[in-house]
């Protein structure tokens, strides 16, 4: 399993989601502390769901056009 690739993607995705979620909360008028707390919780939660889905697809040999993790021979759909 490509753990190194997934850990790097998880880290990048978590940081990106934290920035996006905190920016949205700030735009909605919430304070900086509340925005960062919200983003620090929901960013990694969202990234975890994505990562678990990737692991599930990899183990079931389900091809993902975006992911491109499977070796040659994965099912087309």
Backbone torsions as a table, in degrees:
resi	resn	phi	psi	omega
1	UNK	NA	141.3	-176.6
2	UNK	-81.3	67.1	-175.4
3	UNK	-61.7	-41.7	-177.7
4	UNK	-60.0	-45.2	179.7
5	UNK	-62.6	-42.6	-178.3
6	UNK	-67.8	-38.3	179.5
7	UNK	-66.1	-41.2	177.3
8	UNK	-63.5	-45.6	179.0
9	UNK	-63.4	-40.4	178.7
10	UNK	-61.4	-44.0	-179.2
11	UNK	-63.9	-47.1	179.6
12	UNK	-63.3	-42.9	-178.6
13	UNK	-66.1	-40.6	179.9
14	UNK	-62.0	-46.7	-179.8
15	UNK	-63.3	-43.7	179.6
16	UNK	-62.4	-45.1	-179.9
17	UNK	-66.2	-36.4	177.0
18	UNK	-62.1	-43.5	178.5
19	UNK	-64.3	-43.4	-179.3
20	UNK	-66.3	-48.8	-178.0
21	UNK	-63.8	-40.8	179.2
22	UNK	-68.5	-36.8	176.5
23	UNK	-63.1	-41.7	178.6
24	UNK	-65.2	-42.8	179.8
25	UNK	-65.2	-38.9	176.5
26	UNK	-64.9	-39.9	178.9
27	UNK	-65.6	-28.7	178.6
28	UNK	-79.4	-5.9	175.3
29	UNK	101.4	8.1	177.3
30	UNK	-80.0	157.3	179.5
31	UNK	-72.2	162.3	-178.7
32	UNK	-60.9	-40.5	-179.9
33	UNK	-64.5	-45.9	179.8
34	UNK	-65.3	-38.3	179.8
35	UNK	-64.9	-45.2	179.9
36	UNK	-68.0	-36.6	177.5
37	UNK	-64.4	-44.5	177.0
38	UNK	-59.7	-48.9	-177.1
39	UNK	-67.6	-37.5	-179.8
40	UNK	-67.0	-24.3	176.3
41	UNK	-86.1	-52.1	-171.9
42	UNK	-78.9	-25.8	177.3
43	UNK	-61.3	-57.3	177.8
44	UNK	-65.1	-31.8	176.8
45	UNK	-62.2	-45.3	179.4
46	UNK	-65.1	-42.8	178.8
47	UNK	-64.4	-34.9	178.4
48	UNK	-65.7	-42.8	177.7
49	UNK	-60.8	-43.5	178.4
50	UNK	-61.8	-44.8	-179.1
51	UNK	-64.4	-42.5	178.7
52	UNK	-64.2	-35.4	175.8
53	UNK	-65.7	-40.8	178.0
54	UNK	-62.5	-42.8	179.1
55	UNK	-64.2	-42.2	178.6
56	UNK	-60.6	-47.8	179.1
57	UNK	-61.8	-40.4	-179.2
58	UNK	-63.9	-45.0	-179.2
59	UNK	-68.0	-31.9	179.6
60	UNK	-88.0	-1.9	179.8
61	UNK	60.9	40.8	177.1
62	UNK	-96.5	123.2	-177.2
63	UNK	-75.1	137.1	176.1
64	UNK	-120.2	122.5	-176.5
65	UNK	-62.7	-39.0	-178.3
66	UNK	-75.2	-39.7	-173.4
67	UNK	-72.0	-49.5	-180.0
68	UNK	55.2	43.8	-179.2
69	UNK	-95.3	-22.9	-172.4
70	UNK	-77.1	144.3	171.8
71	UNK	-68.8	169.4	179.3
72	UNK	-56.0	135.2	-179.9
73	UNK	115.1	-0.8	176.5
74	UNK	-69.1	152.7	179.4
75	UNK	-64.4	145.4	-178.3
76	UNK	-69.4	-25.8	-179.2
77	UNK	-132.3	NA	NA
